Structure formats: structure tokens, C-alpha cells
Amino acid sequence: MPVTFTPNSTCDICYDSYDEGSKKPRATPCGHIFCLDCLCNVFEEQRPQCPLCRSDVNTSIELHLEAAGDVQQFSDHAQPPSQTQSSTEAKAQMLLDDIDNLLSRPAKFLTREDEEVKRLISRCQIFLQSHHPEQFQGLLTSFHLFLRVLSLSEDLESQRQIAVLLQTDLCAGMSPRGLELWTTKK
């Protein structure tokens, strides 16, 4: 599924418009989108972090631009202003509902590898980049909180896996008597 941008979409760091050259859009694992130039500067840091949410950045995904006339996903110019506004608000509400839906899952099932999560991140980014930030502050806040919960969920799962490995190693190194005493204390 290609990610599309409006003609006025810009990088959140340098505010330059995206293009197919050095300003080609790239998505980080946390879901934020920056131009190639700015992301290269991030990767030059000793410990690369996302400039917006400070999560570790070790890779990026290349995004493809569509010609302005090819995809008009969020263009409502043909509708009267009142319909445009209500249609846009309905899209924002649908994204909020989708975020709520995914957050109702148990935390251990929330991962960036999940296709539904990937699609929601992409849809939110496209929507938010094509509208003025203050216009949908509630959606922007919910989206950032969703990304934070997603990150914490993945960290928690990683720590759980480490704990299981440590417990396995601990049990493997104990004498049968020591293991018996340790398990009865739990």
C-alpha cells in the first residue's frame, strides 16, 4: 500500500517539501516520517534517536511519492465546505476509534510488526500530515500516545523474554536441592 502525501507535505525537521531526491520521505520504526537528508543526519549520531519521540532508530523505510493528480486520498475540494469539514471530522473520528480498538487488545499483542498496526500508523500519518496540526489536536495526541503505548508494550515483552531466559539459566545452573528451595519460596 503506497503512502501518499499532499503537495504541501513537508519534513518535520527541515520543513522542506518532499521530492524523489535527497528530500525523499522515509519512515522510522516508530512511525514518524522525515526526509532522507534529515534522517541521514540522525543516523550520524552515536545513538540515533527519533527527533520527535526519542525512540531508538536503527533503520528506515523508503516511501514513494505519488504524482499530485494520481491519488487524491484526502482531497475533498469537490464537496461543499460543510460536507468537507464533516467528512474530514468523520475520518478523524474513525482513526480515533481505530486507535481505541487496537488499544483494547492485551498489550502483549501490540507490535509494530502487526499489519493492522502498520496500516493504522500509516493512515494516521497521512491524515495528520495533510491537515493543520491544531485542527485535530485530539487525534494527534491520541496517535502519539498510541505510539508510546506500542513502544512500552514492545519493551515490556522484550523484558519478559529476558526474564524467562535468565530464569531458565538460573534453574539450569542450580543443584536439585537449590532449585527445590528456590521454587518453594516463589
C-alpha positions in Angstrom: 0.0 0.0 0.0 1.7 3.2 -1.1 1.8 6.2 1.3 0.7 9.3 -0.4 1.3 12.9 0.6 -0.4 16.2 -0.3 1.6 18.7 -2.4 2.2 20.7 0.8 3.6 17.8 2.9 6.9 18.7 4.4 9.6 17.1 6.6 9.0 17.7 10.3 12.7 18.6 10.8 13.7 21.0 7.9 10.2 21.8 6.7 11.2 21.3 3.1 8.8 19.7 0.7 9.4 16.0 -0.1 10.8 15.0 -3.5 12.3 12.0 -5.2 15.9 13.1 -4.5 17.6 13.9 -1.2 14.2 15.0 0.2 12.6 11.6 -0.4 10.4 10.7 2.6 11.5 7.8 4.9 9.6 6.3 7.8 11.2 5.4 11.1 10.3 2.2 13.1 8.3 4.5 15.5 6.2 5.7 12.6 7.5 9.2 12.1 8.4 10.5 8.6 11.4 12.6 7.7 13.3 13.4 4.5 16.4 11.4 3.6 18.8 14.3 4.3 17.5 14.8 7.8 17.4 11.1 8.6 21.0 10.7 7.4 21.9 13.4 10.0 20.1 11.4 12.7 22.0 8.2 11.7 25.3 10.0 12.1 24.6 10.4 15.9 26.3 8.0 18.3 23.0 6.6 19.4 20.4 7.5 16.7 17.0 8.6 18.2 13.8 9.8 16.6 13.8 13.6 16.8 10.1 13.6 17.8 9.6 10.7 20.3 13.3 9.9 21.1 12.8 6.1 20.4 15.9 4.3 19.1 16.2 4.5 15.3 18.3 1.8 13.6 16.5 1.6 10.2 14.0 3.4 8.0 11.6 2.5 5.3 11.6 4.3 1.9 8.3 5.8 1.0 7.2 6.6 -2.6 5.7 9.8 -3.7 2.6 9.8 -5.9 2.1 12.5 -8.5 -0.2 15.2 -7.2 -3.0 14.2 -9.6 -2.7 10.4 -9.2 -4.0 10.0 -5.7 -6.4 12.4 -4.0 -6.9 10.4 -0.9 -7.7 13.4 1.4 -8.8 15.9 -1.2 -12.4 16.9 -0.7 -12.4 20.0 -3.0 -15.4 18.8 -5.0 -17.7 18.9 -1.9 -19.2 22.0 -0.3 -17.3 23.3 2.7 -19.7 22.0 5.3 -19.5 18.5 3.8 -15.8 18.7 3.5 -15.5 19.6 7.2 -17.9 16.9 8.4 -16.2 14.3 6.1 -12.8 15.2 7.4 -14.1 15.2 11.0 -15.6 11.8 10.3 -12.3 10.5 9.1 -10.5 11.8 12.2 -13.2 10.2 14.4 -12.7 6.9 12.5 -9.0 7.0 13.2 -9.6 7.7 16.9 -12.0 4.7 17.0 -9.4 2.5 15.3 -6.8 3.6 17.9 -9.2 2.8 20.7 -9.9 -0.6 19.1 -6.2 -1.5 19.0 -5.5 -0.3 22.5 -8.3 -2.5 23.8 -6.1 -5.5 22.9 -3.9 -7.1 25.5 -0.5 -5.2 25.5 1.5 -8.3 24.5 -0.4 -8.4 21.2 0.5 -4.8 20.2 3.6 -4.8 17.9 4.8 -2.8 15.0 5.0 -6.0 13.0 1.2 -6.4 13.1 -0.3 -5.5 9.7 -3.3 -3.8 11.3 -1.0 -1.6 13.4 1.2 -0.8 10.4 -1.9 0.3 8.4 -3.2 2.4 11.3 0.1 4.2 11.7 0.3 4.9 8.0 -3.3 6.2 7.8 -2.8 8.5 10.9 0.4 9.9 9.4 -1.1 10.6 6.1 -4.2 12.2 7.7 -2.2 14.3 10.1 0.3 15.5 7.5 -2.4 16.7 5.3 -4.2 18.9 7.9 -3.1 21.7 10.1 -1.8 20.3 13.4 -4.0 22.3 15.7 -7.1 21.3 13.8 -7.0 17.7 15.1 -5.1 18.1 18.3 -7.1 15.3 19.9 -6.2 12.8 17.2 -2.5 14.0 17.2 -2.3 13.4 20.9 -4.0 10.0 20.7 -1.7 9.0 17.9 1.4 9.9 19.9 0.1 8.1 23.0 -0.7 5.1 20.8 2.9 5.1 19.6 4.2 5.4 23.1 2.0 2.5 24.4 3.1 0.4 21.4 6.8 1.2 22.3 6.2 0.4 26.0 4.4 -2.8 25.1 7.3 -4.0 22.9 9.8 -3.1 25.7 7.7 -5.0 28.2 7.6 -8.1 26.0 11.4 -7.9 25.5 12.0 -7.6 29.2 9.6 -10.6 29.8 11.6 -12.7 27.3 14.9 -11.7 29.0 13.4 -12.6 32.4 12.4 -16.1 31.1 15.9 -16.6 29.7 17.5 -15.6 33.0 15.2 -17.8 35.0 16.0 -20.7 32.7 19.7 -20.1 33.0 19.4 -19.8 36.8 17.5 -23.0 37.1 19.9 -24.8 34.8 22.9 -23.8 37.0 21.3 -24.8 40.4 21.6 -28.0 42.2 18.4 -30.0 42.5 18.2 -29.0 46.2 18.8 -25.3 45.5 16.2 -25.4 42.7 13.7 -27.0 45.1 14.3 -24.3 47.7 14.1 -21.5 45.2 10.8 -22.7 43.6 9.1 -23.2 47.0 9.9 -19.6 48.0 8.0 -18.3 45.0 
